[in-house]
Amino acid sequence: MVDEEEIIRVAKLMKIDLEDHSEHVGRVKKMLEYFDILDQIDLSSEEITSQEKSLAELRKDEFVPHDKKLIESLKNFREHYVRAPKMN
């Protein structure tokens, strides 16, 4: 299934600095167990429902010009980037 080496490899690929990799092995295993449960569900007898809309029912796509650059009014805008909050 998932071992600590795989967690370390994925963390490096995602450029995430993890101090204790073993802590995350259990979490990933639990997530994969849930996916296994979902894969076992038989949906062949379920009816797929969908709502069709004609083009006349959709809203008209309109261009609305703005006087100022909206991105520059963001609180965390720096030069060409928007800073995102730190992830714990």
N, C-alpha and C positions, 0 to 999 in steps of 0.2 A: 504494500500500500504506500504510505508516505513515511519517509524517515527524515531524520534531522539533516542529512546531507542534501536532500532535495529542497528543504526549506532554506538552507544556506545558499544553494545555487540560485533559487528563485529570488531570494532577497538581494543577491548580488546583481542579477539581471535587472531588477526593478530599482536598483541603487537605493536600497533601504538598509540602514544600519541597525541590525538587531543584536542586542547584547546576549540574550538568552534564547537561542534557537529552539531548545527543547520545549519551551513553554508553548510555542506555536504549533508543534507537531500534533498535539491533542486536538487543538482547535480545527486544524485542517482535516484531520481524520474524521471528526464529527461532521464537518460540512460535507465531505465526500460520502459519508454514510447517508445523509439526507438526500443527496443526489441519487444514490443507489435505490433508495426507497421510491423516489419519484420515477426512476426508470422502470420500476417493476409495475407501475400502474397501467392497467389495460384500458385504453381510451377508445378502443375500436367500436364499442357500442354507443359512444357518446356522439350526439349530433352537434356539428359545428354550426354555430349561428353567426351570422354577419349582417350588418346593416349596410345596404347600398344607398348611396345618395347620388342624385343627378348633379350635373354641373350647375344647374340653376339654383340648387339648394345651398351651395357653398358660398362663403362670403367673397366679395370682390377683393382682389388683391390690389391694394393701392399704395403708392409711394407717398409718404408723408415727410417732407423735408423739415429739418431742425436747424435753428440758427446757430447753435453752438455744438461743439464736439461732445457727445454724451460720455465717451470714455474718459475724458479729462475731468469730468465732474465726480468720478468714482473716488472714494476715500483712500483706497490703496493703490492708486495709479502712480507708477514711477516710470519715467522715460517712455519706453515702448511696451511696458509690461504691467499687468495687474497682479499684485501680490495676493496670494491665497493664504488663509490662516494655517498655522502649524498643525500637523496631524500627530496625535499622540499614539 
